[in-house]
């Protein structure tokens, strides 16, 4: 056990070489992309909506397709089944996620300047926790929307949870939820951290 702990301590104390620091700078660029580009999309298709209705999720806003009209139409449909209207202000996550991205960017710059393996490992662990918490929070929010239905609504349907990933049938609608390019940039951020560790794994402590 003692030898294992010493080996782990030596690993965390390893310095980062120039290539690893470059990967950290690229990680910051990936975060910038994730901040300004769409992260997720929700698409609804029904016989009366052949072209579909689309809702695009950014780190800090929700955007309806067709110049925003799709979100209006979605909320009108939600009213008929007793679902609460969808407003960006109700998603508390959108108020702090951009700040979280900024924090990750600063920590990445800090690791690039100090050049210490332990800082990259801590950053990676924090980002994994952030990703799991964010997805769990979003799933809970979707569960709330689909289960807190007004019993006096004109149309009664069974409570449901809109899918986060994939396709499902909701009444006469087919809902599809898929990640967009912003999510790929988040994955690229994590990949850059892995590469930063990999490229300096044999540096002398």
N, C-alpha and C positions, 0 to 999 in steps of 0.2 A: 504493500500500500504506500509506503514511504517513497519508494522509487517511482511509483506511478505519479504521485503528487509532485515530485521533483521534476519529472518529465513534463507534466502539464504546466508547471510554473515556468520552466525554460521555454516552452512553446509560446506562452503568453508574453514572454519578455523578448521574443524575437523581433528584430527591427524589420521594417518594410523597405524593400528596395525601390528604385525609381519606377519600375514597371507597375508594381503594386500601387504606388501613389497615383500613377496615371489612371489605373482602373477606378480608384476612388473619385477622381475628378470626373470620369465618365459616369460614375454612379450619380453624381450631382446633376449632370446633364439629363440623365434618365428621369430624375425626380421632377425636373422642370417640365419635361414632356408630359409626365403623368398629371401634373397640376393643370396644364392648359388643354389637354386633349381628353376626349370622352373616355370614361372608364367602363361603362356598361350600357346596354340598351335592352329595352323591353318592347317587344313587338306583338301586337294583337291583330288577329285576322278573324273575320266572321263573314257570313254570306252578305250582310249589308255593308261590310267594309272590306271589299275585295282587295283594295290596295293596302289595307292595314293601317293601324294607328301605332305610332312609335313614340316612346319616351326615352330620352337619352340622359344618362346620369354622368355628371362631372363631379370633381372633388368638392365643388362649391355651389353647384346649381343643378336644377332639373330643366331640361329643354324638351318641349313637345315638338314633334315633327310638323311639317306643313306650316312653318312660321309661328309655331306655338299653338296652333288651332287644335292639334291632336290632343294636347293635354286638356284643353277645354272640353273636348268631346269625351275623353276618358272620364273626366269628373262628372259629366252629365250622365254617362252610363253608370258610374258608381252610385250616383244619387238614386237611380231606380232600384238598385239591389241593396240599398241601405249602407253602402260603404262610405266612409269618411273621404272627403275630397283630398286629393294629393297636393300638398304645398311644400315647397322646399323648406319653408320656415319650420315645418314640423320635424324635419330631419336634423336633429341636433348635431349629428355627425358632420354635417356640411359646414358647421361653424368652427370645428376644431381640426378637421382633417388637413386643410391647407397649412395650418400652423404646425401640424405634426410633420408634414412634408418639409417645411422650412427647418424644423429641428433636426430631422434626419440629414438634411443638406449641410447644416452647420457641423454636426457631429462627423460627417464624412470629410469635410474640409479639415476639421481638427485632427482626425486620424491621419490625413495625408500630410499635414504639417509636422505632427509629432512623430509619425512613422512608427507606431507601436502596434504589435499584433493584437494585444489585449483589447485595444480600442475598437478594432474591426470586429472582433468576436462579440464584444458587448453590443455593438451597433447591429450586428446580424441577429442576435437574440432578441433585442428590443423590436426590430422590424418584424420578426416572426410573430411575436406577441401582438404587435399592432395589427398585422394582417388577420390573425385569427379573431381578435376582438372585433375588428371592423366588420368582418363577414358575419360573425355571430350577432352583432348589433343590427346589421341590415336584415338578417333572417328574422330576428325577433320583430323588427318593425313591419316586415311583410306579413308575419303571422298576425300581428295586431290588426292590420288593415283588413285582412280577410276573415277574421273571426269576430271583430267588434261590429257586427251588422245591426242595423236598425230593424227591429221586428215589425215595425209599422211601414216598412218600405213597400212600394207598389209591387215589386217582384221579389218573391222569396226563393232563396237558394240555400243550399247547404254551406256552412262555413268552410273556408278553404284557405290555403296558404299559397300565394303566388310563388311560382318556382324561381329560384335564384339563378339556376343554371340548367338549361335544357328546355324541353317543350312539354306542355300539359294542356288538357282540355278543361275550360271553365265555362259551363253552360254551352252556348253556341260559339264561343270564342276559343281560338287556339293561341295560347300565350307562349312566346319564345323569349328566353332571357339568355344573353350571351355577352362575354367580355369584349371590349373594344380596345383600340390601340393604346389608350392610356394605361390599361391593365397590363399590356405587354411591356410597357415602359417600367412599370413597377416590378415585373418579373426580371427585366433587364437590370434594374437597380440591385436586386438580390444576387443575380448572377455576377455582377461586377464585384460585389463583396466577396463572393466565393473565389473569384479569380484573383482578387487582391491577396487573399490568404494563401492560395495555391502557389502564386508566383514567388512568395517569400518564405515558404515553408521550410526551406533548407538553409536559410541565412543563419549565420552564427549569432548567438545571443550576446 
